[in-house]
Amino acid sequence: MRLRGALIWSGLAVFCALLVEASAQTFPPLPGFQYQPTVPDVDPGIDHGNSGATLPEEFQKRMVFYRSQQLPGTVMIYTGSVSSI
């Protein structure tokens, strides 16, 4: 009987929690509030200087030979490894 009562109260608590709306997510920010960027933005294609000559050689970009029948930039999707739903 005690276990049954605990299960009923637990179920009721879960049910009530599902009905409560998270009010913190429904209100817009305060009027006049502007989000401030944490770092300055850069132009597209700029990587904040992480590919310059100051990097050790093993981390710098380099050309590699890779034999393929597809054009550069082709995205390959192997559907055999994806399970069907």
Secondary structure, 3 states (H helix, E strand, C coil): CHHHHHHHHHHHHHHHHHHCCCHHHCCCCCCCCCCCCCCCCCCCCCCCCCCCCCCCHHHCCCCCCCCCCCCCCCCCCCHHHCCCC
